[in-house]
Amino acid sequence: MQNNNVIATEVAEKQRTSGKARFTAYMQGMKKLERKAQMQKEAMMKGGTNA
């Protein structure tokens, strides 16, 4: 019984960490997109249509 408990805890821990990693990667991707959009905005404000 105790052995099953340990395995269940490990599985739950793995799911939590993989979810966290996916969330972190998602947030990093969003930040990259925001930075890209910000650069395009700045280029447009400078009048550079060839951004």
C-alpha distance matrix in Angstrom:
0.0 3.8 5.4 5.3 6.5 9.0 10.2 10.8 12.7 14.6 15.7 16.8 18.6 20.3 21.5 22.9 24.7 26.1 27.3 28.9 30.6 31.9 33.2 34.9 36.5 37.7 39.2 40.9 42.4 43.7 45.3 47.0 48.3 49.6 51.3 52.9 54.2 55.5 57.4 58.9 60.0 61.7 63.4 64.7 66.0 67.9 69.6 68.1 67.7 66.8 63.4
3.8 0.0 3.8 5.4 5.0 6.5 8.9 9.9 10.7 12.6 14.5 15.4 16.6 18.6 20.2 21.2 22.7 24.5 25.9 27.1 28.7 30.4 31.6 33.0 34.8 36.2 37.5 39.0 40.7 42.1 43.5 45.2 46.8 47.9 49.5 51.2 52.6 53.7 55.6 57.3 58.4 59.8 61.7 63.1 64.3 66.1 67.9 66.4 66.2 65.3 61.9
5.4 3.8 0.0 3.8 5.3 5.2 6.5 8.7 10.0 10.8 12.6 14.4 15.5 16.8 18.7 20.2 21.3 22.8 24.5 25.9 27.1 28.8 30.4 31.7 33.1 34.8 36.3 37.6 39.1 40.8 42.2 43.7 45.3 46.7 48.1 49.7 51.3 52.5 54.2 55.8 57.1 58.6 60.2 61.8 63.1 64.8 66.5 64.8 64.6 63.5 60.1
5.3 5.4 3.8 0.0 3.8 5.5 5.2 6.1 8.6 9.9 10.6 12.3 14.1 15.4 16.6 18.4 20.0 21.1 22.6 24.3 25.7 27.0 28.6 30.2 31.6 32.9 34.6 36.2 37.5 39.0 40.6 42.2 43.5 45.0 46.6 48.1 49.4 50.9 52.7 54.1 55.3 57.0 58.6 60.0 61.4 63.2 64.8 63.2 62.8 61.8 58.4
6.5 5.0 5.3 3.8 0.0 3.8 5.5 5.1 6.2 8.6 9.9 10.5 12.2 14.2 15.4 16.5 18.3 20.0 21.1 22.5 24.3 25.8 26.9 28.5 30.3 31.5 32.8 34.6 36.1 37.4 38.9 40.7 42.1 43.3 44.9 46.6 47.9 49.1 51.1 52.6 53.7 55.3 57.1 58.4 59.6 61.5 63.3 61.8 61.5 60.7 57.3
9.0 6.5 5.2 5.5 3.8 0.0 3.8 5.5 5.1 6.2 8.7 9.9 10.5 12.3 14.4 15.3 16.5 18.3 20.0 21.0 22.4 24.3 25.7 26.8 28.5 30.1 31.4 32.8 34.5 36.1 37.3 38.9 40.6 41.9 43.3 45.0 46.5 47.6 49.4 51.1 52.3 53.7 55.5 57.0 58.2 59.9 61.8 60.2 60.0 59.1 55.6
10.2 8.9 6.5 5.2 5.5 3.8 0.0 3.8 5.4 5.1 6.2 8.6 9.8 10.5 12.4 14.2 15.3 16.4 18.3 19.9 21.0 22.5 24.2 25.6 26.9 28.4 30.1 31.5 32.8 34.6 36.1 37.4 39.0 40.5 42.0 43.4 45.0 46.4 48.0 49.6 50.9 52.5 54.0 55.5 56.9 58.6 60.3 58.5 58.2 57.2 53.8
10.8 9.9 8.7 6.1 5.1 5.5 3.8 0.0 3.8 5.5 5.1 6.2 8.5 9.9 10.7 12.3 14.3 15.4 16.5 18.4 20.0 21.1 22.5 24.3 25.8 26.9 28.6 30.3 31.6 33.0 34.7 36.3 37.6 38.9 40.7 42.2 43.4 44.9 46.7 48.2 49.3 51.0 52.7 54.0 55.4 57.3 58.8 57.3 56.9 56.1 52.6
12.7 10.7 10.0 8.6 6.2 5.1 5.4 3.8 0.0 3.8 5.4 5.1 6.0 8.6 9.9 10.5 12.2 14.2 15.3 16.4 18.2 19.9 21.0 22.3 24.3 25.6 26.8 28.5 30.2 31.4 32.8 34.6 36.1 37.2 38.8 40.6 41.9 43.1 45.0 46.6 47.7 49.2 51.0 52.4 53.6 55.4 57.2 55.8 55.6 54.8 51.3
14.6 12.6 10.8 9.9 8.6 6.2 5.1 5.5 3.8 0.0 3.8 5.5 5.0 6.1 8.6 9.8 10.5 12.1 14.1 15.2 16.3 18.2 19.8 20.8 22.4 24.1 25.5 26.8 28.4 30.1 31.4 32.8 34.6 35.9 37.3 38.9 40.5 41.7 43.3 45.1 46.3 47.8 49.4 51.0 52.3 53.9 55.7 54.0 53.9 52.9 49.4
15.7 14.5 12.6 10.6 9.9 8.7 6.2 5.1 5.4 3.8 0.0 3.8 5.4 5.1 6.2 8.6 10.0 10.6 12.2 14.2 15.3 16.4 18.2 19.9 21.0 22.4 24.2 25.7 26.9 28.5 30.2 31.6 33.0 34.5 36.2 37.5 39.0 40.4 42.1 43.6 44.9 46.6 48.1 49.5 51.0 52.7 54.3 52.6 52.2 51.2 47.8
16.8 15.4 14.4 12.3 10.5 9.9 8.6 6.2 5.1 5.5 3.8 0.0 3.8 5.5 5.2 6.2 8.7 10.0 10.6 12.3 14.3 15.4 16.5 18.3 20.1 21.0 22.5 24.4 25.7 26.9 28.6 30.4 31.6 32.9 34.7 36.3 37.4 38.8 40.8 42.2 43.2 45.0 46.7 48.0 49.3 51.2 52.8 51.4 51.0 50.3 46.9
18.6 16.6 15.5 14.1 12.2 10.5 9.8 8.5 6.0 5.0 5.4 3.8 0.0 3.8 5.5 5.1 6.2 8.6 9.8 10.5 12.3 14.2 15.2 16.4 18.3 19.8 20.9 22.5 24.2 25.6 26.9 28.6 30.3 31.4 32.9 34.7 36.1 37.2 39.0 40.7 41.8 43.3 45.1 46.6 47.7 49.5 51.3 49.8 49.7 48.9 45.4
20.3 18.6 16.8 15.4 14.2 12.3 10.5 9.9 8.6 6.1 5.1 5.5 3.8 0.0 3.8 5.4 5.2 6.0 8.4 9.8 10.4 12.1 14.0 15.1 16.4 18.1 19.8 20.9 22.4 24.2 25.6 26.9 28.6 30.1 31.5 32.9 34.6 35.9 37.5 39.1 40.5 42.0 43.5 45.0 46.5 48.1 49.8 48.0 47.8 46.8 43.3
21.5 20.2 18.7 16.6 15.4 14.4 12.4 10.7 9.9 8.6 6.2 5.2 5.5 3.8 0.0 3.8 5.6 5.3 6.0 8.5 9.9 10.5 12.1 14.1 15.3 16.3 18.2 19.9 21.0 22.4 24.3 25.8 26.9 28.4 30.2 31.6 32.9 34.4 36.2 37.6 38.8 40.6 42.1 43.4 44.9 46.8 48.2 46.7 46.2 45.4 42.0
22.9 21.2 20.2 18.4 16.5 15.3 14.2 12.3 10.5 9.8 8.6 6.2 5.1 5.4 3.8 0.0 3.8 5.6 5.1 6.1 8.7 9.9 10.5 12.2 14.3 15.2 16.4 18.3 19.9 21.0 22.5 24.4 25.7 26.8 28.5 30.3 31.5 32.7 34.7 36.2 37.2 38.8 40.7 42.0 43.2 45.1 46.8 45.4 45.2 44.6 41.0
24.7 22.7 21.3 20.0 18.3 16.5 15.3 14.3 12.2 10.5 10.0 8.7 6.2 5.2 5.6 3.8 0.0 3.8 5.4 4.9 6.1 8.6 9.7 10.3 12.2 14.0 15.1 16.3 18.2 19.8 20.9 22.5 24.3 25.5 26.8 28.6 30.1 31.2 32.9 34.7 35.9 37.3 39.0 40.6 41.8 43.5 45.3 43.7 43.7 42.8 39.3
26.1 24.5 22.8 21.1 20.0 18.3 16.4 15.4 14.2 12.1 10.6 10.0 8.6 6.0 5.3 5.6 3.8 0.0 3.8 5.4 5.0 6.1 8.5 9.8 10.5 12.2 14.2 15.3 16.4 18.3 19.9 21.1 22.6 24.3 25.7 27.0 28.6 30.1 31.7 33.1 34.6 36.2 37.6 39.1 40.7 42.3 43.9 42.1 41.8 40.8 37.4
27.3 25.9 24.5 22.6 21.1 20.0 18.3 16.5 15.3 14.1 12.2 10.6 9.8 8.4 6.0 5.1 5.4 3.8 0.0 3.8 5.4 5.1 6.1 8.6 9.9 10.4 12.2 14.2 15.2 16.4 18.4 20.0 21.1 22.4 24.3 25.8 26.9 28.4 30.3 31.7 32.8 34.6 36.2 37.5 38.9 40.8 42.3 40.8 40.4 39.8 36.3
28.9 27.1 25.9 24.3 22.5 21.0 19.9 18.4 16.4 15.2 14.2 12.3 10.5 9.8 8.5 6.1 4.9 5.4 3.8 0.0 3.8 5.4 5.0 6.1 8.6 9.7 10.4 12.2 14.1 15.2 16.4 18.4 19.9 20.9 22.5 24.3 25.6 26.7 28.6 30.3 31.3 32.8 34.6 36.1 37.2 39.1 40.8 39.4 39.4 38.8 35.2
30.6 28.7 27.1 25.7 24.3 22.4 21.0 20.0 18.2 16.3 15.3 14.3 12.3 10.4 9.9 8.7 6.1 5.0 5.4 3.8 0.0 3.8 5.4 5.0 6.1 8.5 9.8 10.5 12.2 14.2 15.3 16.5 18.4 19.9 21.1 22.6 24.4 25.6 27.1 28.8 30.2 31.6 33.1 34.8 36.2 37.7 39.4 37.7 37.7 36.8 33.2
31.9 30.4 28.8 27.0 25.8 24.3 22.5 21.1 19.9 18.2 16.4 15.4 14.2 12.1 10.5 9.9 8.6 6.1 5.1 5.4 3.8 0.0 3.8 5.5 5.1 6.1 8.6 9.9 10.5 12.3 14.3 15.4 16.6 18.4 20.0 21.1 22.6 24.3 25.9 27.2 28.6 30.4 31.7 33.1 34.7 36.4 37.9 36.2 35.8 35.0 31.5
33.2 31.6 30.4 28.6 26.9 25.7 24.2 22.5 21.0 19.8 18.2 16.5 15.2 14.0 12.1 10.5 9.7 8.5 6.1 5.0 5.4 3.8 0.0 3.8 5.5 5.0 6.2 8.6 9.8 10.5 12.3 14.3 15.3 16.4 18.4 20.0 21.0 22.4 24.4 25.8 26.8 28.6 30.3 31.5 32.8 34.8 36.4 35.0 34.8 34.3 30.7
34.9 33.0 31.7 30.2 28.5 26.8 25.6 24.3 22.3 20.8 19.9 18.3 16.4 15.1 14.1 12.2 10.3 9.8 8.6 6.1 5.0 5.5 3.8 0.0 3.8 5.3 5.1 6.2 8.6 9.8 10.6 12.4 14.3 15.3 16.5 18.4 20.0 20.9 22.6 24.5 25.6 26.9 28.7 30.4 31.5 33.2 35.0 33.6 33.7 33.0 29.4
36.5 34.8 33.1 31.6 30.3 28.5 26.9 25.8 24.3 22.4 21.0 20.1 18.3 16.4 15.3 14.3 12.2 10.5 9.9 8.6 6.1 5.1 5.5 3.8 0.0 3.8 5.5 5.1 6.1 8.7 9.9 10.6 12.4 14.2 15.3 16.6 18.5 19.9 21.2 22.8 24.4 25.8 27.1 28.8 30.4 31.9 33.5 31.7 31.6 30.7 27.1
37.7 36.2 34.8 32.9 31.5 30.1 28.4 26.9 25.6 24.1 22.4 21.0 19.8 18.1 16.3 15.2 14.0 12.2 10.4 9.7 8.5 6.1 5.0 5.3 3.8 0.0 3.8 5.5 5.1 6.3 8.7 9.9 10.6 12.3 14.3 15.4 16.6 18.3 20.1 21.2 22.6 24.4 25.9 27.1 28.7 30.5 31.9 30.4 30.0 29.4 25.9
39.2 37.5 36.3 34.6 32.8 31.4 30.1 28.6 26.8 25.5 24.2 22.5 20.9 19.8 18.2 16.4 15.1 14.2 12.2 10.4 9.8 8.6 6.2 5.1 5.5 3.8 0.0 3.8 5.4 5.0 6.2 8.7 9.9 10.5 12.3 14.2 15.3 16.3 18.4 20.0 20.9 22.5 24.4 25.7 26.8 28.7 30.5 29.2 29.3 28.9 25.3
40.9 39.0 37.6 36.2 34.6 32.8 31.5 30.3 28.5 26.8 25.7 24.4 22.5 20.9 19.9 18.3 16.3 15.3 14.2 12.2 10.5 9.9 8.6 6.2 5.1 5.5 3.8 0.0 3.8 5.4 5.1 6.3 8.7 9.8 10.6 12.4 14.3 15.2 16.6 18.6 19.9 21.1 22.7 24.5 25.8 27.2 29.1 27.5 27.7 27.0 23.3
42.4 40.7 39.1 37.5 36.1 34.5 32.8 31.6 30.2 28.4 26.9 25.7 24.2 22.4 21.0 19.9 18.2 16.4 15.2 14.1 12.2 10.5 9.8 8.6 6.1 5.1 5.4 3.8 0.0 3.8 5.4 5.1 6.3 8.7 9.9 10.6 12.4 14.2 15.5 16.7 18.5 20.1 21.3 22.8 24.5 26.1 27.5 25.7 25.5 24.7 21.2
43.7 42.1 40.8 39.0 37.4 36.1 34.6 33.0 31.4 30.1 28.5 26.9 25.6 24.2 22.4 21.0 19.8 18.3 16.4 15.2 14.2 12.3 10.5 9.8 8.7 6.3 5.0 5.4 3.8 0.0 3.8 5.4 5.1 6.1 8.6 9.8 10.5 12.1 14.2 15.3 16.4 18.3 19.9 21.0 22.5 24.5 25.9 24.6 24.4 24.2 20.6
45.3 43.5 42.2 40.6 38.9 37.3 36.1 34.7 32.8 31.4 30.2 28.6 26.9 25.6 24.3 22.5 20.9 19.9 18.4 16.4 15.3 14.3 12.3 10.6 9.9 8.7 6.2 5.1 5.4 3.8 0.0 3.8 5.4 5.0 6.1 8.6 9.8 10.3 12.3 14.2 15.1 16.4 18.3 19.9 20.9 22.6 24.5 23.3 23.7 23.4 19.7
47.0 45.2 43.7 42.2 40.7 38.9 37.4 36.3 34.6 32.8 31.6 30.4 28.6 26.9 25.8 24.4 22.5 21.1 20.0 18.4 16.5 15.4 14.3 12.4 10.6 9.9 8.7 6.3 5.1 5.4 3.8 0.0 3.8 5.4 5.1 6.2 8.6 9.8 10.6 12.4 14.2 15.4 16.6 18.5 20.0 21.3 23.0 21.2 21.5 20.8 17.0
48.3 46.8 45.3 43.5 42.1 40.6 39.0 37.6 36.1 34.6 33.0 31.6 30.3 28.6 26.9 25.7 24.3 22.6 21.1 19.9 18.4 16.6 15.3 14.3 12.4 10.6 9.9 8.7 6.3 5.1 5.4 3.8 0.0 3.8 5.4 5.0 6.2 8.5 9.9 10.6 12.3 14.3 15.3 16.6 18.4 20.1 21.3 19.8 19.5 19.1 15.5
49.6 47.9 46.7 45.0 43.3 41.9 40.5 38.9 37.2 35.9 34.5 32.9 31.4 30.1 28.4 26.8 25.5 24.3 22.4 20.9 19.9 18.4 16.4 15.3 14.2 12.3 10.5 9.8 8.7 6.1 5.0 5.4 3.8 0.0 3.8 5.4 5.1 6.0 8.6 9.9 10.4 12.3 14.2 15.3 16.4 18.5 20.1 19.1 19.3 19.5 15.8
51.3 49.5 48.1 46.6 44.9 43.3 42.0 40.7 38.8 37.3 36.2 34.7 32.9 31.5 30.2 28.5 26.8 25.7 24.3 22.5 21.1 20.0 18.4 16.5 15.3 14.3 12.3 10.6 9.9 8.6 6.1 5.1 5.4 3.8 0.0 3.8 5.5 5.0 6.2 8.7 9.8 10.5 12.3 14.3 15.3 16.7 18.7 17.4 18.1 18.0 14.2
52.9 51.2 49.7 48.1 46.6 45.0 43.4 42.2 40.6 38.9 37.5 36.3 34.7 32.9 31.6 30.3 28.6 27.0 25.8 24.3 22.6 21.1 20.0 18.4 16.6 15.4 14.2 12.4 10.6 9.8 8.6 6.2 5.0 5.4 3.8 0.0 3.8 5.4 5.2 6.3 8.7 10.0 10.6 12.4 14.4 15.6 16.9 15.1 15.4 14.9 11.1
54.2 52.6 51.3 49.4 47.9 46.5 45.0 43.4 41.9 40.5 39.0 37.4 36.1 34.6 32.9 31.5 30.1 28.6 26.9 25.6 24.4 22.6 21.0 20.0 18.5 16.6 15.3 14.3 12.4 10.5 9.8 8.6 6.2 5.1 5.5 3.8 0.0 3.8 5.4 5.1 6.2 8.7 9.8 10.6 12.4 14.4 15.5 14.4 14.2 14.7 11.2
55.5 53.7 52.5 50.9 49.1 47.6 46.4 44.9 43.1 41.7 40.4 38.8 37.2 35.9 34.4 32.7 31.2 30.1 28.4 26.7 25.6 24.3 22.4 20.9 19.9 18.3 16.3 15.2 14.2 12.1 10.3 9.8 8.5 6.0 5.0 5.4 3.8 0.0 3.8 5.4 5.1 6.2 8.6 9.9 10.6 12.5 14.4 13.8 14.6 15.4 11.8
57.4 55.6 54.2 52.7 51.1 49.4 48.0 46.7 45.0 43.3 42.1 40.8 39.0 37.5 36.2 34.7 32.9 31.7 30.3 28.6 27.1 25.9 24.4 22.6 21.2 20.1 18.4 16.6 15.5 14.2 12.3 10.6 9.9 8.6 6.2 5.2 5.4 3.8 0.0 3.8 5.4 5.1 6.1 8.6 9.9 10.7 12.6 11.3 12.5 12.6 8.9
58.9 57.3 55.8 54.1 52.6 51.1 49.6 48.2 46.6 45.1 43.6 42.2 40.7 39.1 37.6 36.2 34.7 33.1 31.7 30.3 28.8 27.2 25.8 24.5 22.8 21.2 20.0 18.6 16.7 15.3 14.2 12.4 10.6 9.9 8.7 6.3 5.1 5.4 3.8 0.0 3.8 5.5 5.0 6.2 8.6 9.9 10.8 9.3 9.5 10.0 6.6
60.0 58.4 57.1 55.3 53.7 52.3 50.9 49.3 47.7 46.3 44.9 43.2 41.8 40.5 38.8 37.2 35.9 34.6 32.8 31.3 30.2 28.6 26.8 25.6 24.4 22.6 20.9 19.9 18.5 16.4 15.1 14.2 12.3 10.4 9.8 8.7 6.2 5.1 5.4 3.8 0.0 3.8 5.4 5.1 6.2 8.7 9.9 9.9 10.4 12.1 9.3
61.7 59.8 58.6 57.0 55.3 53.7 52.5 51.0 49.2 47.8 46.6 45.0 43.3 42.0 40.6 38.8 37.3 36.2 34.6 32.8 31.6 30.4 28.6 26.9 25.8 24.4 22.5 21.1 20.1 18.3 16.4 15.4 14.3 12.3 10.5 10.0 8.7 6.2 5.1 5.5 3.8 0.0 3.8 5.4 5.1 6.3 8.8 8.9 10.8 12.2 9.4
63.4 61.7 60.2 58.6 57.1 55.5 54.0 52.7 51.0 49.4 48.1 46.7 45.1 43.5 42.1 40.7 39.0 37.6 36.2 34.6 33.1 31.7 30.3 28.7 27.1 25.9 24.4 22.7 21.3 19.9 18.3 16.6 15.3 14.2 12.3 10.6 9.8 8.6 6.1 5.0 5.4 3.8 0.0 3.8 5.5 5.2 6.6 5.4 7.5 8.5 6.0
64.7 63.1 61.8 60.0 58.4 57.0 55.5 54.0 52.4 51.0 49.5 48.0 46.6 45.0 43.4 42.0 40.6 39.1 37.5 36.1 34.8 33.1 31.5 30.4 28.8 27.1 25.7 24.5 22.8 21.0 19.9 18.5 16.6 15.3 14.3 12.4 10.6 9.9 8.6 6.2 5.1 5.4 3.8 0.0 3.8 5.4 5.0 5.4 6.0 8.6 7.2
66.0 64.3 63.1 61.4 59.6 58.2 56.9 55.4 53.6 52.3 51.0 49.3 47.7 46.5 44.9 43.2 41.8 40.7 38.9 37.2 36.2 34.7 32.8 31.5 30.4 28.7 26.8 25.8 24.5 22.5 20.9 20.0 18.4 16.4 15.3 14.4 12.4 10.6 9.9 8.6 6.2 5.1 5.5 3.8 0.0 3.8 5.2 7.4 9.1 11.8 10.5
67.9 66.1 64.8 63.2 61.5 59.9 58.6 57.3 55.4 53.9 52.7 51.2 49.5 48.1 46.8 45.1 43.5 42.3 40.8 39.1 37.7 36.4 34.8 33.2 31.9 30.5 28.7 27.2 26.1 24.5 22.6 21.3 20.1 18.5 16.7 15.6 14.4 12.5 10.7 9.9 8.7 6.3 5.2 5.4 3.8 0.0 3.8 5.5 8.6 10.7 9.9
69.6 67.9 66.5 64.8 63.3 61.8 60.3 58.8 57.2 55.7 54.3 52.8 51.3 49.8 48.2 46.8 45.3 43.9 42.3 40.8 39.4 37.9 36.4 35.0 33.5 31.9 30.5 29.1 27.5 25.9 24.5 23.0 21.3 20.1 18.7 16.9 15.5 14.4 12.6 10.8 9.9 8.8 6.6 5.0 5.2 3.8 0.0 3.8 5.9 8.7 9.1
68.1 66.4 64.8 63.2 61.8 60.2 58.5 57.3 55.8 54.0 52.6 51.4 49.8 48.0 46.7 45.4 43.7 42.1 40.8 39.4 37.7 36.2 35.0 33.6 31.7 30.4 29.2 27.5 25.7 24.6 23.3 21.2 19.8 19.1 17.4 15.1 14.4 13.8 11.3 9.3 9.9 8.9 5.4 5.4 7.4 5.5 3.8 0.0 3.8 5.3 5.8
67.7 66.2 64.6 62.8 61.5 60.0 58.2 56.9 55.6 53.9 52.2 51.0 49.7 47.8 46.2 45.2 43.7 41.8 40.4 39.4 37.7 35.8 34.8 33.7 31.6 30.0 29.3 27.7 25.5 24.4 23.7 21.5 19.5 19.3 18.1 15.4 14.2 14.6 12.5 9.5 10.4 10.8 7.5 6.0 9.1 8.6 5.9 3.8 0.0 3.8 5.4
66.8 65.3 63.5 61.8 60.7 59.1 57.2 56.1 54.8 52.9 51.2 50.3 48.9 46.8 45.4 44.6 42.8 40.8 39.8 38.8 36.8 35.0 34.3 33.0 30.7 29.4 28.9 27.0 24.7 24.2 23.4 20.8 19.1 19.5 18.0 14.9 14.7 15.4 12.6 10.0 12.1 12.2 8.5 8.6 11.8 10.7 8.7 5.3 3.8 0.0 3.8
63.4 61.9 60.1 58.4 57.3 55.6 53.8 52.6 51.3 49.4 47.8 46.9 45.4 43.3 42.0 41.0 39.3 37.4 36.3 35.2 33.2 31.5 30.7 29.4 27.1 25.9 25.3 23.3 21.2 20.6 19.7 17.0 15.5 15.8 14.2 11.1 11.2 11.8 8.9 6.6 9.3 9.4 6.0 7.2 10.5 9.9 9.1 5.8 5.4 3.8 0.0
